[in-house]
């Protein structure tokens, strides 16, 4: 009886050793769903989303694609990652560019804070962005522009 218990315990421990390989890598940009948690559109903005829009806008990145929602409409399109101006894998990227984005019409009930976030994202989701990762669960996209205080999209993911 004790021998059988030890075998089962050993097999369980062996199996647990493989589980971390199945989980999303903690620093992976590709894979997790990234929830929009802040939009900094002009100097002095707090970046806070209206409470009625919290948790509605989110995106998932592939190596060449992006899908998600503005909170009021589905989004899908092409994204190109780069590092130091040359094409790169998402994991190594210091920049990305949104291209060929298809944003569906907003849902009829899109109002208030959700409509504000939807409108802002429709305007922002094109062109090049600098990519920074303050932590494994944070992604900051800063629009590449001549502006001193360029617009920023802040996102977070549950990578735990």
DSSP file (Angstrom, degrees, kcal/mol; ACC not computed):
  #  RESIDUE AA STRUCTURE BP1 BP2  ACC     N-H-->O    O-->H-N    N-H-->O    O-->H-N    TCO  KAPPA ALPHA  PHI   PSI    X-CA   Y-CA   Z-CA
    1    1 A X     >        0   0    0      0, 0.0     4,-2.0     0, 0.0     5,-0.1   0.000 360.0 360.0 360.0 -47.7    0.0    0.0    0.0
    2    2 A X  H  >  +     0   0    0      1,-0.2     4,-2.2     2,-0.2     5,-0.2   0.875 360.0  55.1 -65.1 -36.4    2.7    2.5    1.0
    3    3 A X  H  > S+     0   0    0      1,-0.2     4,-2.0     2,-0.2    -1,-0.2   0.906 107.5  49.0 -63.5 -41.5    4.7    1.5   -2.2
    4    4 A X  H  > S+     0   0    0      1,-0.2     4,-2.4     2,-0.2    -1,-0.2   0.894 109.6  52.3 -64.6 -39.9    1.7    2.3   -4.4
    5    5 A X  H  X S+     0   0    0     -4,-2.0     4,-2.8     1,-0.2    -2,-0.2   0.912 108.3  50.9 -62.0 -42.5    1.3    5.7   -2.6
    6    6 A X  H  X S+     0   0    0     -4,-2.2     4,-2.7     2,-0.2    -1,-0.2   0.896 109.6  50.5 -63.4 -39.8    4.9    6.6   -3.3
    7    7 A X  H  X S+     0   0    0     -4,-2.0     4,-2.6     2,-0.2    -1,-0.2   0.936 112.2  46.4 -62.8 -45.7    4.5    5.7   -7.0
    8    8 A X  H  X S+     0   0    0     -4,-2.4     4,-2.5     1,-0.2    -2,-0.2   0.926 113.4  49.3 -62.7 -44.1    1.5    7.9   -7.3
    9    9 A X  H  X S+     0   0    0     -4,-2.8     4,-2.4     1,-0.2    -2,-0.2   0.906 111.6  49.3 -61.8 -41.8    3.2   10.7   -5.4
   10   10 A X  H  X S+     0   0    0     -4,-2.7     4,-2.5     1,-0.2    -2,-0.2   0.915 111.6  48.4 -64.9 -42.6    6.3   10.5   -7.6
   11   11 A X  H  X S+     0   0    0     -4,-2.6     4,-2.5     2,-0.2    -2,-0.2   0.893 111.1  50.8 -64.7 -39.3    4.2   10.5  -10.8
   12   12 A X  H  X S+     0   0    0     -4,-2.5     4,-2.3     2,-0.2    -2,-0.2   0.932 111.7  46.9 -63.4 -44.8    2.2   13.5   -9.5
   13   13 A X  H  X S+     0   0    0     -4,-2.4     4,-1.3     1,-0.2    -2,-0.2   0.906 111.9  50.9 -64.0 -40.6    5.4   15.4   -8.7
   14   14 A X  H  X S+     0   0    0     -4,-2.5     4,-0.5     1,-0.2     3,-0.4   0.924 111.1  48.6 -62.0 -43.8    6.9   14.5  -12.1
   15   15 A X  H >X S+     0   0    0     -4,-2.5     3,-1.2     1,-0.2     4,-0.7   0.871 106.1  56.8 -64.0 -38.0    3.7   15.7  -13.8
   16   16 A X  H >X S+     0   0    0     -4,-2.3     4,-0.6     1,-0.3     3,-0.6   0.806  95.9  66.0 -64.6 -27.7    3.8   19.0  -11.9
   17   17 A X  H 3< S+     0   0    0     -4,-1.3    -1,-0.3    -3,-0.4     4,-0.2   0.769 101.6  48.7 -64.6 -24.3    7.2   19.7  -13.2
   18   18 A X  H XX S+     0   0    0     -3,-1.2     3,-0.9    -4,-0.5     4,-0.5   0.676  90.6  81.6 -88.5 -18.1    5.8   20.0  -16.7
   19   19 A X  H XX S+     0   0    0     -4,-0.7     3,-2.0    -3,-0.6     4,-0.9   0.882  82.8  59.0 -59.8 -42.9    3.0   22.4  -15.9
   20   20 A X  H 3< S+     0   0    0     -4,-0.6     3,-0.5     1,-0.3    -1,-0.3   0.826  98.3  62.0 -58.4 -27.5    5.0   25.6  -15.9
   21   21 A X  H <4 S+     0   0    0     -3,-0.9    -1,-0.3     1,-0.2    -2,-0.2   0.736 101.9  52.3 -67.6 -21.0    5.9   24.9  -19.5
   22   22 A X  H << S+     0   0    0     -3,-2.0    -1,-0.2    -4,-0.5    -2,-0.2   0.702  93.4  88.8 -86.6 -21.3    2.3   25.1  -20.4
   23   23 A X  S  < S-     0   0    0     -4,-0.9     2,-0.1    -3,-0.5     3,-0.1  -0.355  92.2 -91.8 -77.0 157.0    1.7   28.4  -18.8
   24   24 A X        -     0   0    0      1,-0.1     2,-0.1    -2,-0.1    -1,-0.1  -0.430  49.2-103.8 -63.9 139.9    2.2   31.7  -20.6
   25   25 A X    >   -     0   0    0      1,-0.1     3,-2.0    -2,-0.1    -1,-0.1  -0.458  27.4-124.8 -67.1 138.2    5.6   33.1  -20.2
   26   26 A X  T 3  S+     0   0    0      1,-0.3    -1,-0.1    -2,-0.1   133,-0.1   0.754 108.4  40.5 -61.3 -25.0    5.6   35.9  -17.6
   27   27 A X  T 3  S+     0   0    0    110,-0.1     2,-0.3   132,-0.0    -1,-0.3   0.232  86.2 127.2-106.1  15.3    7.3   38.4  -20.0
   28   28 A X    <   -     0   0    0     -3,-2.0     4,-0.3     1,-0.2    63,-0.0  -0.554  38.5-172.6 -77.3 130.2    5.4   37.4  -23.1
   29   29 A X  S    S+     0   0    0     -2,-0.3    32,-0.5     2,-0.1     2,-0.4   0.811  75.8  68.4 -83.6 -36.0    3.7   40.1  -25.1
   30   30 A X  B    S+a   61   0A   0      1,-0.1     2,-0.3    30,-0.1    32,-0.2  -0.695  99.2  26.8 -84.3 132.6    2.1   37.5  -27.4
   31   31 A X  S    S+     0   0    0     30,-1.3    -1,-0.1    -2,-0.4    -2,-0.1  -0.494  91.9  89.1 120.8 -64.2   -0.5   35.3  -25.7
   32   32 A X  S    S-     0   0    0     -4,-0.3     2,-0.6    -2,-0.3    29,-0.6  -0.220  78.4-111.8 -68.1 160.5   -2.1   37.1  -22.8
   33   33 A X  E     -B   60   0A   0    125,-0.2     2,-0.6    27,-0.1   125,-0.5  -0.843  30.9-148.2 -88.5 124.7   -5.2   39.3  -23.1
   34   34 A X  E     -B   59   0A   0     25,-3.8    25,-2.8    -2,-0.6     2,-0.4  -0.860   7.3-152.3-100.4 115.2   -4.1   42.9  -22.5
   35   35 A X  E     -BC  58 156A   0    121,-3.1   121,-2.2    -2,-0.6     2,-0.5  -0.722  20.2-119.5 -89.2 131.7   -6.8   45.1  -20.9
   36   36 A X  E     + C   0 155A   0     21,-2.6    19,-0.5    -2,-0.4    21,-0.3  -0.584  40.7 165.1 -70.7 121.3   -6.7   48.8  -21.6
   37   37 A X  E     +     0   0A   0    117,-2.8    12,-0.5    -2,-0.5     2,-0.3   0.477  59.5  21.6-117.0  -8.2   -6.2   50.5  -18.2
   38   38 A X  E     - C   0 154A   0    116,-1.6   116,-2.9    10,-0.1     2,-0.4  -0.959  49.1-166.7-162.2 143.1   -5.2   54.0  -19.2
   39   39 A X  E     - C   0 153A   0      8,-1.8     2,-0.8    -2,-0.3     8,-0.3  -0.967   6.1-170.2-131.5 115.5   -5.4   56.4  -22.0
   40   40 A X  E     + C   0 152A   0    112,-2.6   112,-2.1    -2,-0.4     3,-0.1  -0.889  17.4 162.9-106.7 102.3   -3.2   59.5  -21.9
   41   41 A X        +     0   0    0     -2,-0.8     2,-0.3     1,-0.2   110,-0.2   0.776  60.9   3.8 -96.2 -29.5   -4.4   61.7  -24.8
   42   42 A X  S >  S-     0   0    0    108,-0.1     3,-2.2   110,-0.1    -1,-0.2  -0.978  93.9 -68.7-152.2 160.5   -3.0   65.1  -24.0
   43   43 A X  T 3  S+     0   0    0     -2,-0.3     3,-0.1     1,-0.3    -2,-0.0  -0.203 118.8  26.1 -53.5 137.8   -0.8   66.8  -21.3
   44   44 A X  T 3  S+     0   0    0      1,-0.3    -1,-0.3     2,-0.0     2,-0.1   0.266  84.5 138.8  91.6 -12.3   -2.4   66.9  -18.0
   45   45 A X    <   -     0   0    0     -3,-2.2    -1,-0.3     1,-0.2    -5,-0.0  -0.402  50.8-145.3 -63.0 140.1   -4.6   63.9  -18.6
   46   46 A X        -     0   0    0      2,-0.1    -1,-0.2    -3,-0.1     3,-0.1   0.749  27.5-136.3 -75.0 -23.4   -4.9   61.6  -15.5
   47   47 A X        +     0   0    0     -8,-0.3    -8,-1.8     1,-0.3   107,-0.2   0.289  55.2 141.0  85.5 -11.2   -5.1   58.6  -17.9
   48   48 A X        -     0   0    0    -10,-0.2    -1,-0.3     1,-0.1     2,-0.2  -0.377  49.2-130.5 -67.9 140.7   -7.9   57.1  -15.9
   49   49 A X        -     0   0    0    -12,-0.5     5,-0.1    -3,-0.1    -1,-0.1  -0.618  34.2 -93.7 -83.8 149.8  -10.7   55.4  -17.8
   50   50 A X    >>  -     0   0    0     -2,-0.2     3,-2.3    63,-0.2     4,-0.7  -0.379  36.3-119.6 -58.0 142.2  -14.3   56.3  -16.9
   51   51 A X  G >4 S+     0   0    0      1,-0.3     3,-0.7     2,-0.2    -1,-0.1   0.829 113.3  60.2 -57.8 -32.0  -15.6   53.8  -14.4
   52   52 A X  G 34 S+     0   0    0      1,-0.2    -1,-0.3     3,-0.0    62,-0.1   0.647 108.2  45.4 -70.7 -12.6  -18.3   52.7  -16.8
   53   53 A X  G X> S+     0   0    0     -3,-2.3     3,-2.1    60,-0.1     4,-0.6   0.489  80.5 126.9-106.1  -6.5  -15.6   51.7  -19.3
   54   54 A X  T << S+     0   0    0     -4,-0.7   -17,-0.1    -3,-0.7    60,-0.0  -0.288  81.4   6.7 -58.0 129.7  -13.3   49.8  -17.0
   55   55 A X  T 34 S+     0   0    0    -19,-0.5    -1,-0.3     2,-0.2    16,-0.1   0.440 103.2 100.1  82.2   0.8  -12.5   46.3  -18.2
   56   56 A X  T <4  +     0   0    0     -3,-2.1     2,-0.5   -20,-0.1    15,-0.4   0.875  67.3  63.3 -88.3 -38.8  -14.3   46.7  -21.6
   57   57 A X     <  +     0   0    0     -4,-0.6   -21,-2.6   -21,-0.3     2,-0.3  -0.758  64.1 150.2 -93.8 129.2  -11.4   47.4  -24.0
   58   58 A X  E     -BD  35  69A   0     11,-1.3    11,-2.8    -2,-0.5     2,-0.3  -0.991  22.9-160.7-156.0 155.0   -8.8   44.7  -24.4
   59   59 A X  E     -BD  34  68A   0    -25,-2.8   -25,-3.8    -2,-0.3     2,-0.4  -0.975   7.1-155.9-140.4 151.3   -6.4   43.3  -27.0
   60   60 A X  E     -BD  33  67A   0      7,-2.9     7,-2.2    -2,-0.3     2,-0.4  -0.996  17.7-148.8-126.3 134.7   -4.4   40.1  -27.8
   61   61 A X  E     -aD  30  66A   0    -29,-0.6   -30,-1.3   -32,-0.5     5,-0.2  -0.838  11.8-173.2-106.3 139.4   -1.3   40.1  -29.9
   62   62 A X        -     0   0    0      3,-3.1     5,-0.0    -2,-0.4    17,-0.0  -0.547  52.3 -88.1-105.8-176.8    0.1   37.4  -32.2
   63   63 A X  S    S+     0   0    0     -2,-0.2    18,-0.4     1,-0.2     3,-0.0   0.785 125.9   7.1 -65.7 -24.8    3.5   37.7  -33.9
   64   64 A X  S    S+     0   0    0     16,-0.1    15,-1.8    13,-0.1     2,-0.3   0.320 124.2  65.0-136.1   5.9    1.8   39.6  -36.8
   65   65 A X  E     - E   0  78A   0     13,-0.3    -3,-3.1    33,-0.0     2,-0.3  -0.871  50.8-161.4-132.0 161.4   -1.8   40.1  -35.7
   66   66 A X  E     +DE  61  77A   0     11,-1.9    11,-2.1    -2,-0.3     2,-0.3  -0.991  13.8 173.8-139.5 138.2   -3.9   42.0  -33.1
   67   67 A X  E     +DE  60  76A   0     -7,-2.2    -7,-2.9    -2,-0.3     2,-0.3  -0.943  25.1  93.0-135.7 159.1   -7.5   41.2  -32.1
   68   68 A X  E     -DE  59  75A   0      7,-2.0     7,-2.7    -2,-0.3     2,-0.3  -0.996  58.9 -70.7 159.9-150.5   -9.7   42.7  -29.4
   69   69 A X  E     -DE  58  74A   0    -11,-2.8   -11,-1.3    -2,-0.3     5,-0.2  -0.999   9.2-146.9-147.3 143.6  -12.3   45.2  -28.6
   70   70 A X        -     0   0    0      3,-2.6   -13,-0.3    -2,-0.3    51,-0.2   0.471  67.2 -96.9 -81.2  -3.5  -12.5   49.0  -28.2
   71   71 A X  S    S+     0   0    0    -15,-0.4   -14,-0.1     2,-0.4     3,-0.1   0.053 122.6  41.1 103.7 -22.1  -15.1   48.3  -25.6
   72   72 A X  S    S+     0   0    0      1,-0.3    35,-2.0    42,-0.1     2,-0.3   0.466 118.7  29.9-128.8 -13.2  -17.8   49.0  -28.2
   73   73 A X  S    S-     0   0    0     33,-0.2    -3,-2.6    34,-0.0    -2,-0.4  -0.999  77.2-107.0-152.6 147.4  -16.6   47.2  -31.3
   74   74 A X  E     -E   69   0A   0     -2,-0.3    30,-2.5    31,-0.3     2,-0.4  -0.470  32.9-160.9 -74.9 148.2  -14.4   44.3  -32.4
   75   75 A X  E     +EF  68 103A   0     -7,-2.7    -7,-2.0    28,-0.2     2,-0.3  -0.976  16.2 164.3-130.1 140.9  -10.9   45.0  -33.8
   76   76 A X  E     +EF  67 102A   0     26,-1.6    26,-3.3    -2,-0.4     2,-0.3  -0.974  18.9 117.2-151.7 148.6   -8.6   42.9  -35.9
   77   77 A X  E     -E   66   0A   0    -11,-2.1   -11,-1.9    -2,-0.3     2,-0.4  -0.982  54.1 -60.3 179.2-168.7   -5.6   43.7  -37.9
   78   78 A X  E     -EF  65  99A   0     21,-2.2    21,-3.2    -2,-0.3     2,-0.4  -0.799  36.8-173.4-103.9 140.6   -1.9   43.5  -38.7
   79   79 A X  E     - F   0  98A   0    -15,-1.8     2,-0.5    -2,-0.4    19,-0.2  -0.997   8.8-156.0-133.7 140.0    0.8   44.5  -36.3
   80   80 A X  E     - F   0  97A   0     17,-2.1    17,-2.0    -2,-0.4     2,-0.3  -0.969   8.9-154.7-117.5 128.8    4.6   44.7  -37.1
   81   81 A X  E     + F   0  96A   0     -2,-0.5     7,-1.8   -18,-0.4     2,-0.3  -0.761  17.8 173.5-100.0 147.3    7.1   44.4  -34.3
   82   82 A X  E     -GF  87  95A   0     13,-2.3    12,-2.5    -2,-0.3    13,-1.6  -0.974  23.1-152.6-147.8 162.2   10.6   45.9  -34.5
   83   83 A X  E >  S-G   86   0A   0      3,-2.8     3,-2.0    -2,-0.3    10,-0.1  -0.986  85.6 -10.6-137.6 126.6   13.8   46.5  -32.5
   84   84 A X  T 3  S-     0   0    0     -2,-0.4     3,-0.1     1,-0.3    -1,-0.1   0.829 131.0 -54.4  52.8  34.6   16.1   49.3  -33.3
   85   85 A X  T 3  S+     0   0    0      1,-0.2     2,-0.3     3,-0.0    -1,-0.3   0.398 118.0 103.6  86.2  -3.2   14.3   49.8  -36.6
   86   86 A X  E <  S-G   83   0A   0     -3,-2.0    -3,-2.8     1,-0.1    -1,-0.2  -0.856  83.6 -89.1-112.6 148.9   14.6   46.2  -37.8
   87   87 A X  E     +G   82   0A   0     -2,-0.3     2,-0.3    -5,-0.2    -5,-0.3  -0.216  57.0 170.0 -52.8 141.4   11.9   43.5  -37.9
   88   88 A X        -     0   0    0     -7,-1.8    -7,-0.3    -3,-0.0     2,-0.1  -0.962  38.7 -90.0-149.5 162.7   11.9   41.5  -34.6
   89   89 A X    >>  -     0   0    0     -2,-0.3     3,-1.1     1,-0.1     4,-0.8  -0.431  45.2-111.3 -69.4 153.0    9.9   39.0  -32.7
   90   90 A X  G >4 S+     0   0    0      1,-0.3     3,-0.9     2,-0.2    -1,-0.1   0.874 116.3  60.4 -55.0 -40.2    7.3   40.5  -30.3
   91   91 A X  G 34 S+     0   0    0      1,-0.3    -1,-0.3   -10,-0.1   -28,-0.0   0.806 112.6  37.3 -60.0 -31.1    9.3   39.3  -27.3
   92   92 A X  G <4 S+     0   0    0     -3,-1.1    -1,-0.3    -9,-0.0    -2,-0.2   0.488  91.8 125.1 -98.4  -5.2   12.3   41.4  -28.4
   93   93 A X    <<  +     0   0    0     -3,-0.9   -10,-0.3    -4,-0.8     3,-0.1  -0.203  34.8 178.1 -68.0 142.9   10.4   44.4  -29.7
   94   94 A X  S    S+     0   0    0    -12,-2.5    37,-2.3     1,-0.2     2,-0.3   0.278  78.3  28.4-114.1   2.4   11.0   48.0  -28.6
   95   95 A X  E     -FH  82 130A   0    -13,-1.6   -13,-2.3    35,-0.3     2,-0.3  -0.989  60.3-170.3-155.0 157.2    8.4   49.2  -31.2
   96   96 A X  E     -FH  81 129A   0     33,-2.4    33,-3.1    -2,-0.3     2,-0.4  -0.979  10.2-150.1-145.2 158.1    5.2   48.1  -33.0
   97   97 A X  E     -FH  80 128A   0    -17,-2.0   -17,-2.1    -2,-0.3     2,-0.5  -0.994  11.7-141.3-132.2 127.6    3.1   49.5  -35.8
   98   98 A X  E     +FH  79 127A   0     29,-2.3    29,-1.7    -2,-0.4     2,-0.3  -0.746  31.6 171.6 -83.5 129.4   -0.6   48.9  -36.2
   99   99 A X  E     +F   78   0A   0    -21,-3.2   -21,-2.2    -2,-0.5    -2,-0.0  -0.984  52.5   8.3-138.8 150.6   -1.5   48.4  -39.9
  100  100 A X  E    S-     0   0A   0     -2,-0.3     2,-0.4   -23,-0.2    -1,-0.1   0.884  76.6-179.1  51.0  48.9   -4.6   47.4  -41.8
  101  101 A X  E     -     0   0A   0    -24,-0.2     2,-0.6    24,-0.2   -24,-0.2  -0.643  17.5-157.1 -82.7 134.9   -6.9   47.6  -38.7
  102  102 A X  E     -F   76   0A   0    -26,-3.3   -26,-1.6    -2,-0.4     2,-0.6  -0.953  11.3-176.0-111.0 112.6  -10.5   46.7  -39.2
  103  103 A X  E     -F   75   0A   0     -2,-0.6   -28,-0.2   -28,-0.2     3,-0.1  -0.949  20.0-136.2-111.0 119.7  -12.7   48.2  -36.5
  104  104 A X        -     0   0    0    -30,-2.5     3,-0.1    -2,-0.6   -32,-0.1  -0.161  36.6 -79.8 -66.8 165.9  -16.4   47.2  -36.7
  105  105 A X        -     0   0    0      1,-0.1   -31,-0.3   -32,-0.1    -1,-0.1  -0.382  58.5 -97.6 -62.2 145.7  -19.2   49.7  -36.2
  106  106 A X        -     0   0    0    -33,-0.1   -33,-0.2     1,-0.1    -1,-0.1  -0.331  43.7 -98.3 -65.2 147.4  -19.8   50.5  -32.6
  107  107 A X    >   -     0   0    0    -35,-2.0     3,-1.9     1,-0.1    -1,-0.1  -0.319  32.1-114.4 -63.2 150.5  -22.7   48.7  -30.9
  108  108 A X  T 3  S+     0   0    0      1,-0.3    -1,-0.1    -3,-0.1    -2,-0.1   0.793 115.3  54.3 -59.6 -30.0  -25.9   50.6  -30.7
  109  109 A X  T 3  S+     0   0    0    -37,-0.1     2,-0.9     2,-0.0    -1,-0.3   0.198  74.4 127.1 -92.2  17.9  -25.8   50.7  -26.9
  110  110 A X    <   +     0   0    0     -3,-1.9     2,-0.3   -38,-0.1   -38,-0.1  -0.655  36.5 138.7 -78.7 105.7  -22.3   52.3  -26.9
  111  111 A X    >>  +     0   0    0     -2,-0.9     3,-1.1     4,-0.0     4,-0.9  -0.875  42.8   3.4-140.7 170.2  -22.6   55.4  -24.7
  112  112 A X  H 3> S-     0   0    0     -2,-0.3     4,-1.9     1,-0.2     3,-0.2  -0.182 124.3  -1.2  59.2-134.6  -20.9   57.4  -22.0
  113  113 A X  H 3> S+     0   0    0      1,-0.2     4,-2.4     2,-0.2    -1,-0.2   0.852 133.9  55.2 -60.1 -38.0  -17.5   56.2  -20.8
  114  114 A X  H <> S+     0   0    0     -3,-1.1     4,-2.6     1,-0.2    -1,-0.2   0.903 108.0  49.0 -63.3 -40.4  -17.4   53.3  -23.2
  115  115 A X  H  X S+     0   0    0     -4,-0.9     4,-2.5    -3,-0.2    -1,-0.2   0.874 109.6  52.9 -66.3 -37.0  -18.1   55.6  -26.2
  116  116 A X  H  X S+     0   0    0     -4,-1.9     4,-2.2     2,-0.2    -2,-0.2   0.937 112.8  43.0 -62.2 -47.7  -15.3   57.9  -25.0
  117  117 A X  H  X S+     0   0    0     -4,-2.4     4,-2.7     2,-0.2     5,-0.2   0.911 113.0  53.1 -66.1 -42.4  -12.8   55.0  -24.9
  118  118 A X  H  X S+     0   0    0     -4,-2.6     4,-2.3    -5,-0.2    -2,-0.2   0.935 111.0  46.2 -56.8 -48.8  -14.1   53.6  -28.2
  119  119 A X  H  X S+     0   0    0     -4,-2.5     4,-1.6     1,-0.2    -1,-0.2   0.904 113.1  49.5 -63.3 -42.4  -13.6   57.0  -29.9
  120  120 A X  H  X S+     0   0    0     -4,-2.2     4,-2.1     1,-0.2    -1,-0.2   0.927 112.4  46.8 -63.9 -44.9  -10.1   57.5  -28.4
  121  121 A X  H  X S+     0   0    0     -4,-2.7     4,-2.7     1,-0.2    -1,-0.2   0.880 107.4  56.6 -67.6 -36.8   -8.9   54.0  -29.5
  122  122 A X  H  < S+     0   0    0     -4,-2.3    -1,-0.2    -5,-0.2    -2,-0.2   0.890 112.7  43.0 -58.8 -37.8  -10.3   54.4  -33.0
  123  123 A X  H  < S+     0   0    0     -4,-1.6    -2,-0.2    -5,-0.2    -1,-0.2   0.852 119.3  42.7 -74.9 -35.5   -8.1   57.5  -33.3
  124  124 A X  H  < S+     0   0    0     -4,-2.1     2,-2.7     1,-0.2    -2,-0.2   0.787  86.9  89.7 -85.0 -28.8   -5.1   56.0  -31.7
  125  125 A X  S  < S+     0   0    0     -4,-2.7     2,-0.3    -5,-0.2    -1,-0.2  -0.312  73.9  77.3 -79.3  65.0   -4.9   52.5  -33.2
  126  126 A X  S    S+     0   0    0     -2,-2.7   -27,-0.2     2,-0.1    -3,-0.0  -0.961  76.6  13.0-159.5 152.8   -2.8   53.3  -36.2
  127  127 A X  E    S-H   98   0A   0    -29,-1.7   -29,-2.3    -2,-0.3     2,-0.2  -0.172  93.4 -21.3  78.8-169.7    0.9   53.9  -36.9
  128  128 A X  E     -H   97   0A   0    -31,-0.2    16,-2.4    16,-0.2     2,-0.3  -0.465  51.2-177.6 -87.0 147.7    4.0   53.3  -34.9
  129  129 A X  E     -HI  96 143A   0    -33,-3.1   -33,-2.4    14,-0.3     2,-0.3  -0.992  27.2-123.9-137.6 143.1    4.4   53.1  -31.1
  130  130 A X  E     -HI  95 142A   0     12,-3.1    12,-2.3    -2,-0.3     2,-0.5  -0.701  31.0-142.2 -79.6 141.3    7.3   52.7  -28.8
  131  131 A X  E     + I   0 141A   0    -37,-2.3     2,-0.3    -2,-0.3    10,-0.2  -0.917  24.2 171.7-110.0 128.7    6.9   49.6  -26.6
  132  132 A X  E     - I   0 140A   0      8,-2.1     8,-2.8    -2,-0.5     2,-0.4  -0.984  20.5-156.5-134.3 152.1    7.9   49.5  -22.9
  133  133 A X        +     0   0    0     -2,-0.3     6,-0.2     6,-0.2     3,-0.1  -0.803  10.6 178.5-127.1  86.5    7.3   46.9  -20.2
  134  134 A X  S    S-     0   0    0     -2,-0.4     2,-0.3     1,-0.1    -1,-0.1   0.816  79.2  -7.3 -58.8 -29.6    7.5   48.4  -16.7
  135  135 A X  S >  S-     0   0    0      3,-0.4     3,-1.5    -3,-0.1    -1,-0.1  -0.935  83.8 -91.1-153.6 173.4    6.7   44.9  -15.3
  136  136 A X  T 3  S+     0   0    0     -2,-0.3    -2,-0.1     1,-0.3    -1,-0.0   0.788 127.3  45.1 -61.0 -27.0    5.7   41.5  -16.7
  137  137 A X  T 3  S+     0   0    0     19,-0.1    20,-1.9  -110,-0.0     2,-0.4   0.371 104.0  77.3 -99.2   4.0    2.0   42.5  -16.3
  138  138 A X  E <   - J   0 156A   0     -3,-1.5    -3,-0.4    18,-0.2     2,-0.4  -0.928  49.5-177.8-122.0 141.5    2.3   46.0  -17.8
  139  139 A X  E     - J   0 155A   0     16,-2.5    16,-2.9    -2,-0.4     2,-0.5  -0.994   6.3-168.3-134.4 126.0    2.5   47.1  -21.4
  140  140 A X  E     -IJ 132 154A   0     -8,-2.8    -8,-2.1    -2,-0.4     2,-0.6  -0.971   1.5-167.1-120.1 122.2    2.9   50.8  -22.3
  141  141 A X  E     -IJ 131 153A   0     12,-2.8    12,-2.7    -2,-0.5     2,-0.6  -0.938   4.9-168.6-109.9 115.8    2.5   51.9  -25.9
  142  142 A X  E     -IJ 130 152A   0    -12,-2.3   -12,-3.1    -2,-0.6    10,-0.2  -0.920  26.0-120.0-108.9 120.2    3.7   55.5  -26.6
  143  143 A X  E     -I  129   0A   0      8,-2.8     2,-0.8    -2,-0.6   -14,-0.3  -0.311  23.1-125.9 -59.9 132.0    2.7   56.9  -30.0
  144  144 A X        +     0   0    0    -16,-2.4     2,-0.3     6,-0.1   -16,-0.2  -0.723  58.5 125.5 -82.0 113.6    5.7   57.9  -32.1
  145  145 A X  S    S-     0   0    0     -2,-0.8     5,-0.1     2,-0.3    -3,-0.0  -0.927  74.0 -99.4-155.9 176.1    5.2   61.5  -33.0
  146  146 A X  S    S+     0   0    0     -2,-0.3    -2,-0.0     3,-0.1     2,-0.0   0.588  85.1 112.5 -79.3 -11.5    6.8   64.9  -32.9
  147  147 A X    >   -     0   0    0      1,-0.1     3,-0.5     2,-0.1    -2,-0.3  -0.340  66.8-141.2 -66.3 141.5    4.7   65.8  -29.9
  148  148 A X  T 3  S+     0   0    0      1,-0.3     2,-0.8    -2,-0.0    -1,-0.1   0.925 103.2  36.9 -66.7 -44.7    6.5   66.3  -26.6
  149  149 A X  T 3  S-     0   0    0   -108,-0.0    -1,-0.3  -106,-0.0  -106,-0.2  -0.701  89.5-170.3-108.0  77.0    3.7   64.5  -24.7
  150  150 A X    <   -     0   0    0     -2,-0.8  -108,-0.1    -3,-0.5    -6,-0.1  -0.303  32.7 -89.8 -68.1 150.5    2.7   61.9  -27.2
  151  151 A X        -     0   0    0   -110,-0.2    -8,-2.8    -9,-0.1     2,-0.4  -0.253  44.7-156.4 -59.7 148.4   -0.5   59.9  -26.5
  152  152 A X  E     -CJ  40 142A   0   -112,-2.1  -112,-2.6   -10,-0.2     2,-0.5  -0.983  14.5-157.4-132.4 139.0   -0.1   56.7  -24.5
  153  153 A X  E     -CJ  39 141A   0    -12,-2.7   -12,-2.8    -2,-0.4     2,-0.5  -0.982  15.9-161.4-112.3 120.5   -2.1   53.5  -24.2
  154  154 A X  E     +CJ  38 140A   0   -116,-2.9  -117,-2.8    -2,-0.5  -116,-1.6  -0.888  13.2 178.5-104.8 132.4   -1.5   51.6  -20.9
  155  155 A X  E     -CJ  36 139A   0    -16,-2.9   -16,-2.5    -2,-0.5     2,-0.3  -0.932  12.0-162.8-131.3 153.4   -2.4   48.0  -20.7
  156  156 A X  E     -CJ  35 138A   0   -121,-2.2  -121,-3.1    -2,-0.3     2,-0.3  -0.966   4.0-162.6-133.9 154.1   -2.2   45.2  -18.1
  157  157 A X        -     0   0    0    -20,-1.9     2,-1.1    -2,-0.3  -123,-0.1  -0.953  27.7-119.1-132.8 152.3   -2.5   41.5  -18.3
  158  158 A X        +     0   0    0   -125,-0.5  -125,-0.2    -2,-0.3   -21,-0.0  -0.796  45.4 156.8 -89.0  98.2   -3.1   38.7  -15.8
  159  159 A X              0   0    0     -2,-1.1    -1,-0.2     1,-0.2  -131,-0.1   0.264 360.0 360.0-107.0  10.1    0.2   36.8  -16.1
  160  160 A X              0   0    0     -3,-0.1    -1,-0.2   -23,-0.0  -134,-0.1   0.470 360.0 360.0 -71.0 360.0    0.0   35.2  -12.7
